[in-house]
Each structure stands twice: as C-alpha cells, then as structure tokens.
Amino acid sequence: MTDCGEGLGAAMKWVGRILLGLVLVATATGTGAYFYFKEPVPDARLACYYGAYDLSGGGIAVVTPSSGTQNLRLVLMTGETWFLQPLAQSAGGVPSKFSISLGWTEKIIAGSDVAFGSCGEGKIALHGDALPKATGTHRAFDISDATFASHGLKLYGRLVMPQAKGPVPIAVLVHGSERDSAVLFNRLQYLFAANGIGVFVYDKRGTGKSEGSYTQDFNLLADDAAAALTKARALAGDRASNVGFQGGSQAGWIEPLAATKTKTDFVLVGFGLAETPVDEDRDCVVVDLRDAGYSDDVIARAREITDATARVIASHFSEGFEQFEAVKVKYGNEPWYKAIKGQYTGDMLKYPSFALRIAGPFFEVGTPYAYDSLPPLRAYDGPHLWVFGGSDSVAPSEQTLRVLRALQVDKPKLGIVVFPKADHGIIEFEKKNGERVSTRFSPGYFDLMVDWIKTKKINVPADSAVVYVHTTDNTPPSGSAVMDTP
C-alpha cells in the first residue's frame, strides 16, 4: 500500500533511508555527514521528445522524462498513463522505441510500444492493443526562458505559451515537496499549453537551475512563488488575460500565502491541506491503522504516540524526548505498533532518542510544523478551487474538507471537487496483495483543471466526482455526488 511518506517530501524521507548510517558515522568519528541521493539526470538527447502531441484519432498526449536517464512518461488528457523504457536504440545510443508499463507498475506490457521519429520530424506512434492506435505530431509553443530574483537569489523559469491569437490565462505552476526540476518534469506545462493556457514553470530554490538551498520554509517559498507570478505577468504582457497559481500537495500551503503577497487572479490547489504538517502525520497514522483493520480505540491510543513525535519534530529535535521514550515503552509491544507509518512517526519510532538528537538537525529544511493555514485562506477572495483524492493515503483530506466547507459560507468563489477513488496526485489504483498499485489519473481531472482555469466553472462527470460549492449555511459534506446550489 502507498504510505504517507511522500507528503512533506525530502524532509520526511530521511529517517528510514539514511539516518542510521549518519548516526554510525557521527558516533564513530565525532563528526556529522550529509548524504543526499539524487535521481539520475535525464538524457538531454531525448529532450526533443518532450512536449505535447496532437493524436490522429483526436486528443492530446504529453511526454516528459521519468525516473532513470532514458525513461519517459506518456500521459493522455483522459488520464491514462504509461511508463516508457528504451526498447531499441540508434547507433548513437539514443532510443527511438520504448516498451510500455501501465501506470506506475513498471511491469512491461508485451506487444505494445511507443516509437518516436527523429527530432526534426516531431512524430510519435502508438502501437499495440494496450494503447490507443494513433500517430501524433509535436505541438509547437512559444517558449521563453527567464530568470527572476527572490531574496537575493536567481531563480530559473520558463514561459510556455500556446500559439493562439488573443490573450489567454496564465497558470504559474507551484512545486510540491519534490527536489526535482519542475522545468524538466512538470507535465502540466505542455498539457495546459496544448489546451490554450499559458504556463510559467520554475525550478524552486535549490532545485534544477535555480540558486539557493532546498527548503520547506512556506513563507520563503510563497515569496518565491509571488516573484514567479510577477515575472510571468511581465513576460506575457498583453497576451495574458489573467494570471494565477496551480500546484499540488505542499503547494496547498504555499499558494494561498503567495496570493496575499501579489495580485493573483486565481488559485487552484490539488491534493493539498488546510491543516498543519503535524496534523497531516496524525491523519496518515489514522489511515495506516484503519487500513490495517484496527478500531477507533486503537486509533485513540495511537494519538498519544503522534502527540509525542509531533513535539519532538516541531521543536526541531530539541525537546520532548522523555515523552517520546515513554510512549514507545507503553505501546511498543502492542500488535498495532508496527502498522504505524505516517509522515514521519513510523520512521522516528525505529530509532532511540540519542540517534534522533544527533541526526535530526542535519536534515532540517525549515518546515513550519505548526503552520496556520487559515489567515491566508480567509484573506483571499478570488476564484479558488481545491481538488482532492477521496482515498488519499498521503494527505488525508477529511479535516481539510471540513475547514474549506466552513470557509465556503462566506466565500462564493471557493469550489471543492473530490474524486472518491483517487489517491494522492488524483491517481487511481488497484489493490494487489494488500498493496496499492497506481494505474492512472482520474478521468475528468485534467479537463476539470483546464475548464476551470479558462472559465472558473466546475465541469466534471457526475459519476466520477463529488462537487461542493458555496452555500449559505455550513452544511457538512454528505459524500454524495451532488452539487450544492450557490
């Protein structure tokens, strides 16, 4: 099963992967060490494959780099997606044909493949029963690379504009917690542009071609996002009808705050939260235990554990260790103890306090664990859409939904859409041997974002999503696929 360990990204991944090694090194030598594992850099020779393709049978396909040096990802507007791995190479070592795997399974589907023409041709061909039988032509965009300043740093971005007459909306793409280059990997720069929406995509500080160190300081990241929007507006000039933010996950904390720092025409958040990072960990532990079949009584006892780990991590590993050790002794032999994962709690429970005291500070990235989401949410009155996965195991949205529904009473421009079958990323899954296997994006998700950015109206199939809009009272969400009347 997919666990909660991706929601806050790198700050939460460190314990299980490298904490023990760091502690051993620090203990043996008296010095600290920092290990940072980076994904392989994509092969630049494949960059001409990246982008949007108009398919012969109608529709749009988007190709971006994926994990590994020569792997790619193919995504359709319908939400279907495949992982591509090199199948045949030219004499120069550049692959032109790729095998496919459904979703994120990496299990190759025999008899189907994707082939690309030369860089000058800009062609794609989809073969086999597992893919729609189609050819495609690379779509041309007006692309302007740019740098902009924030807090004395030079950040790198790119404006991607559709080749269309008249002004268009511009979406500034805000990062989640990932350390990857958004300019390289964010598929929405092509998907939106192919649908008549301009895009400004940028590498956040400490990633890609941007200067600075990686951070999860929400206020600092919001300043960067505001600076990116200002740059996008200036670059687009009279080609922009309105300019706003789109982002996912951690961007749910960043976008509303950034909207208070600069003129913002819209805010679109996917699978983000309106509660604190420590609340996110607590909610993830609830999901862990419920999925493992444990009762509310067990979940209530586990709350003592998440309270203890929250105190330690929110103090930046300076206090709370007595309480932390006490709950480990109290519950360490319970059968449900090992089912706890969370954002960070499960990893912290694996190690003694002395190890956390030594190693924890080495991996601090400024995460404001007690961050209050409400002030910026209350301050922003423009068009605002939140999109959730109803089965999100990374950032459970139950409490965030309550918060936003309460805000809707006074905010008629705030809309909420829930895709009940989707996990984090609005990604659907199958269960195999008790584990979640991610297969595709929810049908209607990409169309929803495109339509809303263009019209500020919510348009999703009634059988695939639940829509909540402004009401005059604080009616709790019913969970049924009905739209409240404004």
N, C-alpha and C positions, 0 to 999 in steps of 0.2 A: 504493500500500500504506500502511496505517496504520503510522506510525513510533512510536518510543519517547518522543516529546517531550511526552507528557501525564502521565507517571507521577509526577513531582515537581511538576507544575503550573507555577504562575507563575514560580517561581524558575528554571525551565529554559526558559521560552519567550522570555525577554527578548532573547537574543543576536540571533537571526535577525530579529526584528521591529523592534527599536529601538536596538540597540547602536550601529550605525554613525551614526545621527542624533545620538545622545548624544555620541559621540566628536567629531563635527564641531562640535557646539555648544560642547562643553567646550574643544576646541582653539582655536576661533576667538575665544571670549570670555573664556577663562580661568576660566569658572565651570561648574559642573555643572548638569544639568537632569534632571528626573524626569518621564517620560511614562507615564501609566497609562491604557490603553484599557479602557473598561468596556462591557459589553453594554448595549443599550437596556433600560430598566426596563419590565417588563410592564405593560400597560394594566390599571389596577386595576378598571376597569369589567367586566372579564372574570372577576374573581375568583370570582363565583358559579358559574362553570362548573367550577372546580377541584373535585376530590374523586373519590369512588368512586360507581359506578353499578351497580345490580343489573340485569342484562340479562334481557330477556323469554325468551330461549331458555336461560337458565341462564348462570352465570359472572359475572365481575366485570370492569368496565372502569374504568380510572383516567385522569383528565385532569389535566394540570399545565401550567403555562406552559413555553414553549420559547424558543429564541433569537428575538430580534425583539420588538417591542412587542405584537403581537396574534397571534402564532403559538402553537400549543398542541401537546402530545404526548398521544396516546391509546395506552394500554398495556393489554393483556388479561392475565389470570392465566396464560394459555397461553404468554406470552412474545411474542406478535405485537404489533407496534407500528407506528404511523403518525405522520408529521409533518403537522400541520394548518395550512393557511394560509387567511386570510379569502377567502371566495368571494362573499358577499353581506352587505350591511350595512343596518342600520336607518337611519332618518332621523337618529338621533343619532350615527352613526358607529361603532356597536358591532356587530361582525359576529355573525351568528347561524348562518351556514352556512359550512362550511370544505371546501376541497379536501383531498385526501389524497396523501401520498407514502409509499411503502413504506420502513420503517426510517428510516435517516438519509440517504436518497438525495436528497430534495428534488425528485425528478422526479415531477410530478403524474400521478396515475392517472386518466385520463378516465372519466367515467361513474359515479364513486363519490364520496360526500361524507358529511360528518357535520353534523347540524343540532342546535341547542340550542333549547329553549323559553325563555321569559322566566325571569328569575332566580327569580320566585316559583313557577314551575312545577317547576323542577328536573328537566327531561326531556332526554333525548338520543335521537337517531335515527340509525342507521347505514344507509346506502343503497348499493346497487351490488354488483357481483359480487366486487370486491376486498375487501369487508368481510363479516363475518357479518351477515346481515339481522336486525336486532334493534332494539328500543327499550329505553330504560333509565330508571330512576328514581334520583334522587340519594339516597345513603345519608346519614342523619343521624348525627353523632357528638357526644359531649360534649367540647367544646374549651375549654381553659383556657390563656390566655396568661400568661406569667410571666417574671420576671427573676430572675437569681441572680448571686452575686458570685464572682469568682475573681481573686486577686492585685489587689484594689482596683478591678477593672473590673466594670461592669454588663453582663451578657450576657443576650440575649433568647432565650426558648424558648417551646415550646407543647406542652401535653399533649393528645393526641388519644386519646379512649377510646371503645371500642365501647359501644353502649347494650345491655349484657348484664347479666344477674344473676350475682352471684358474682365472686370475684377472677379476674383474668386476668394473664398475663405482660406485662411492660412492656419494650419494646426502646428503648434510648437510641441514637439514630442519630448516628454519629460521621462527620464530614466526611472526604472525601478531600482532595486538594490544591487544590480549586477555591476561587475567591473569591466564588462566588455565595451568596445567601441560601438556606440549607437549608430554612428555614421556608417559603419560596416554592416551591422547585424539587424538593425530595426527595419522590418519588412514593411511597416506602415508608410514609410517614405515613398515607396513605389505603389502600394495599394491605394493610398489616398490620392496620389497624383494621377493615377490612371482613371480615377473617378472624378476628376475635376476639382480637386482640393490641393492647394499649395501646402508644402510642408517645410518646416525648418527643423532639422535634426541636428543634435550637437553631442559631442563627447563631454560628459560631465568631468569635473576636475579629477585629475589622477587617472583618467582612462583615455585610451586612444591617443589622439594628437593634442589633447588639452594638457595644459600645465597643472602643477599642483599635486597634492596628495589626495588619495581616496578618502572620503569622509561620509558619515551619515549624520552630520550636523544639519538638521532640517532647515534651520534659519539661513545658514550659509548656502545650502542647495537651492532654497527658494530665491535668494538674491541672484544666484547664477541663472535660474530659470527666468526670472524677471528681466535680466540683462539679455538673455537669448530672445525673449519676445520683443524687446525694444529693437534689437538688431534685425529681427525678421521683419518687423513693421517698416523699418527704414529701407531694407533691401528691396522689399516688394513694392513699396511706394504706392502708386495709384492702381497697381494690379491687385491689391488686397481689398476685399470688401469688409472683412472683419478678421481679427487675429485673436486666437485663444490657445488654451493648453489642452493636450491629450496625453495621458500616461496611465501606467498601471502599477499596482502593488504599492511600493513605497511612495510612488507619486501621489497617492491619496493624501499623504501628509504634506507633500511639497506644493502641489498645485493651488489649493485654496490659500495657502500662506503667500505664495508668489503673486496671486491675484490681488492681494492687498498692497502690493509694492509697485504695481504698474497698471496702466489701463489694460483691462482684459475683457474681451468681448464674449468669451465662453470658457467653461471649464468642463472637461469630460474625463471622468475617472473610471478606470476599470479595476475591479477586484482589489480595491484599497480599503482602508479602515478609518473610522472616525472615533477611535479609542486609542489608548496608549500602547506602546510596544510591549509593556509587561502584561497588559490585558490580552494582547494577541497570544503571548505564550500561554497564559492561563486557558484561553479558549481552545488553543490547539491541544492542550492536555485533556480537556474535556472530550474533544473529538477522538483522541487516541483511546481513551478509556471506554467511550461509548462503542467505538468500532470493535473493541476487544470484548464487548458484551458485559461490561461492569455496570453496576447500579448507581443511582444518584447518591446513595450513601457512601459508596467508594469515592465518587467524584468530590463529594464534600470533604472527605478526609484528605484527598489529594490537594485540595486548595491550601492546606497548611504547608505543603511542600512548595507550591508555586509562590506562596507568600514569602517563604524563606529565600528561595532563589532570586525572587524579584528584589528583595532587599540587598542581597549581595551584589547583583549586577548593576542595580541602579546607583549603588554607592561607588561604582567603578572598582569593585573588589577591595574596598577599604573597611567594610564593617558587615555585621550580620552573620558571621561565620559560626558563632555559638548556636544560634537558632538553626542554621543550615545543618550542622552536625547532629543536632537534637532530632530533627525530623527524619534524618537518614537512619538513626538508631531506632526511632519509633516505628517506622514503616518499612525498613529495608528488607524484612523477611516476608512482607505481605505478597501474595501471588500477583497482585496488580502492579506492583512497584516497577517491574521491568517493562511494563507496557507503556510507561510514560516516555514520551519523546519531546513534544512541544517545540518551541523555537530554540530554546537553549537549556531548559530544565533537565531533560533527559541526559544531555551531554555533561552538564555540571555534576549530576549525581554519580557519575562514573569515577570522579576524582576526589581526593581528600582536600581539605581546606588549604593546606600548605601549598599544594600544587596550583590551586586557583589564585592564591595570593601572589605567587611568583609569576605565573604565566599570563594571567588575565590582563594586566596593564599593557603588555606588549601588543595586544590586539585591540585596544581601544580605538574606535574611529569616531568618537563624538556622538554616539547615538543618544538622543534625549529620551530616556526610557519613560519618563513621566510626562511626555509631551501632551499638552491640552489642545485637542483639535477644534474645540468649539468656537473660540474667538474668531478665527479667520472664516469659518463656515457661516457664522452669524453675520460677518461683515460683508460678505459677497452676495450681491442681489441679482447678478446677471444670470443668463441661461446656464444651467448646471445639471449635468447628467452623471449618475453613478450606475455602473453595470456590475453585477455580481454573479458569481457561480454559486448556486444554491447548495452544492456539495463540496464547497471549498475546504480542503483539509489543511491548507497553508495559512490562510487568513479568514477564519470563520466569520461570517458577516451578520450573525443573528443580532448582536448588540448594536453594531453599526446601523443596521436596518431600523432598529428602534429609534436611534438618535436622529437619523435623517427623516424618518416619518414624523417625528415631533417638530423638526425644523420646517417641514413642508407646510405646516399650518399657516406660517407667516411668509412662506417663500413660494409663490405660484410658479416660478420658473425652475424649480428644482424637481427633476424627474428621476425615477429609480426603475431599473429593469433587472429582473432576476432570471437567469437561465437555470432552472432547477437541477438539470443533470450535469452541470459543469463543475469542474474543479477549478483550481487557481489558473488564471490565464484564460478563463472561459473555454477550457479544454475538456472535452468529454472523454470517458474512459470505459474500459471493460474490466471486470474483476476476474483474475486468474490465480488460483491457489491462494486466495485471500489478499492478493496484491492488486493495486490499481495499475492498469496498463493504458496509457494515454493514446488516443486514436485520432482525434480531430478537434477543430474548433467548432463550437456550437453553430448549427445552421441559423442564419439570420444575424449573427453577431457583427460581422464586417459590414453588412448592409445597414444595420442599425446605426453604427457609428457614422458612416458616410451620409446617410439621410439626415441624421440629427445635426451634424456639423453644417450641412447645407441649409436646412430648413428650420432647425430647432424643434422639430416634431418627432415624436416617437412612433416608429413604424416597425413592428416585429410580428411574425406569425403568432396567432393566438394560441396555437398548440405547442409552442416551443418556449415561451417566456411569460413571466408574470410582470405586469406593469403597475407601478404605483405613482400617481400624480397628486398634485395639490388638492387637499380637501379642507373644508372649513372647521373640521374638528380633528382630534388626534385619534382617529380610528386605527387600532392596531392592524398590522398586516394580516390578512386572512390566509395567505398561502395559495389562494385560488387564482386561476388565470383570468382575472377580471381587471378592467381598468376603472379606477375611481374617476368620477366626473369632477372636473375643476369647478 
